[in-house]
């Protein structure tokens, strides 16, 4: 295998894998931060949406359940 082929393989690896994974992570972060921002907006509303109230109730139930199963 010549050095030219090696360079082409390394460039393909870098652009295909390294940048591809980086782009995927950037998309995941954008989705996550958008959801977080929306949750903060909902928490500041005077009248809370039903989905927000359901999520808060589920989180409280989960916290109570975890508190009951913890052993010291």
BALOBA-1460 file (C-alpha; in Angstrom, 3 decimals):
// residues 72
<rec num="1" residu="x" x="0.000" y="0.000" z="0.000"/>
<rec num="2" residu="x" x="1.399" y="3.386" z="-0.957"/>
<rec num="3" residu="x" x="1.552" y="6.455" z="1.263"/>
<rec num="4" residu="x" x="-1.049" y="8.194" z="-0.926"/>
<rec num="5" residu="x" x="-3.575" y="5.461" z="-0.169"/>
<rec num="6" residu="x" x="-2.737" y="5.705" z="3.534"/>
<rec num="7" residu="x" x="-3.392" y="9.449" z="3.537"/>
<rec num="8" residu="x" x="-6.698" y="8.946" z="1.714"/>
<rec num="9" residu="x" x="-7.752" y="6.328" z="4.254"/>
<rec num="10" residu="x" x="-6.846" y="8.594" z="7.168"/>
<rec num="11" residu="x" x="-8.689" y="11.558" z="5.642"/>
<rec num="12" residu="x" x="-11.741" y="9.374" z="5.056"/>
<rec num="13" residu="x" x="-11.580" y="8.096" z="8.611"/>
<rec num="14" residu="x" x="-11.293" y="11.609" z="10.039"/>
<rec num="15" residu="x" x="-14.066" y="13.177" z="7.973"/>
<rec num="16" residu="x" x="-16.347" y="10.160" z="8.140"/>
<rec num="17" residu="x" x="-15.991" y="9.117" z="11.738"/>
<rec num="18" residu="x" x="-14.568" y="11.961" z="13.816"/>
<rec num="19" residu="x" x="-16.608" y="14.756" z="12.273"/>
<rec num="20" residu="x" x="-19.664" y="12.531" z="11.869"/>
<rec num="21" residu="x" x="-19.719" y="11.665" z="15.568"/>
<rec num="22" residu="x" x="-19.085" y="15.304" z="16.472"/>
<rec num="23" residu="x" x="-22.031" y="16.412" z="14.358"/>
<rec num="24" residu="x" x="-24.257" y="13.769" z="15.928"/>
<rec num="25" residu="x" x="-23.272" y="14.928" z="19.409"/>
<rec num="26" residu="x" x="-23.990" y="18.533" z="18.445"/>
<rec num="27" residu="x" x="-27.475" y="17.521" z="17.265"/>
<rec num="28" residu="x" x="-28.130" y="15.566" z="20.473"/>
<rec num="29" residu="x" x="-27.030" y="18.553" z="22.571"/>
<rec num="30" residu="x" x="-29.258" y="20.916" z="20.593"/>
<rec num="31" residu="x" x="-32.259" y="18.651" z="21.153"/>
<rec num="32" residu="x" x="-31.444" y="18.286" z="24.857"/>
<rec num="33" residu="x" x="-30.911" y="22.007" z="25.460"/>
<rec num="34" residu="x" x="-34.069" y="22.889" z="23.530"/>
<rec num="35" residu="x" x="-36.101" y="20.555" z="25.739"/>
<rec num="36" residu="x" x="-34.474" y="21.975" z="28.849"/>
<rec num="37" residu="x" x="-35.258" y="25.533" z="27.759"/>
<rec num="38" residu="x" x="-38.889" y="24.593" z="27.117"/>
<rec num="39" residu="x" x="-39.146" y="22.990" z="30.569"/>
<rec num="40" residu="x" x="-37.843" y="26.183" z="32.183"/>
<rec num="41" residu="x" x="-40.357" y="28.231" z="30.182"/>
<rec num="42" residu="x" x="-43.185" y="25.956" z="31.317"/>
<rec num="43" residu="x" x="-42.096" y="26.196" z="34.948"/>
<rec num="44" residu="x" x="-42.339" y="29.989" z="34.790"/>
<rec num="45" residu="x" x="-45.833" y="30.107" z="33.291"/>
<rec num="46" residu="x" x="-48.690" y="31.191" z="35.524"/>
<rec num="47" residu="x" x="-50.900" y="28.323" z="34.308"/>
<rec num="48" residu="x" x="-48.850" y="25.156" z="33.936"/>
<rec num="49" residu="x" x="-49.436" y="22.820" z="30.938"/>
<rec num="50" residu="x" x="-50.869" y="19.359" z="31.672"/>
<rec num="51" residu="x" x="-47.704" y="17.605" z="30.446"/>
<rec num="52" residu="x" x="-45.608" y="19.654" z="32.838"/>
<rec num="53" residu="x" x="-47.876" y="18.851" z="35.790"/>
<rec num="54" residu="x" x="-47.818" y="15.138" z="34.896"/>
<rec num="55" residu="x" x="-44.018" y="15.156" z="34.681"/>
<rec num="56" residu="x" x="-43.685" y="16.902" z="38.060"/>
<rec num="57" residu="x" x="-46.067" y="14.405" z="39.680"/>
<rec num="58" residu="x" x="-44.127" y="11.473" z="38.183"/>
<rec num="59" residu="x" x="-40.828" y="12.938" z="39.381"/>
<rec num="60" residu="x" x="-42.195" y="13.358" z="42.897"/>
<rec num="61" residu="x" x="-43.458" y="9.759" z="42.942"/>
<rec num="62" residu="x" x="-40.077" y="8.521" z="41.717"/>
<rec num="63" residu="x" x="-38.237" y="10.562" z="44.365"/>
<rec num="64" residu="x" x="-40.483" y="9.211" z="47.125"/>
<rec num="65" residu="x" x="-39.991" y="5.671" z="45.858"/>
<rec num="66" residu="x" x="-36.207" y="6.089" z="45.782"/>
<rec num="67" residu="x" x="-36.208" y="7.672" z="49.228"/>
<rec num="68" residu="x" x="-38.122" y="4.672" z="50.569"/>
<rec num="69" residu="x" x="-35.699" y="2.133" z="49.060"/>
<rec num="70" residu="x" x="-32.466" y="3.791" z="50.217"/>
<rec num="71" residu="x" x="-30.579" y="2.017" z="52.968"/>
<rec num="72" residu="x" x="-27.914" y="3.630" z="55.075"/>
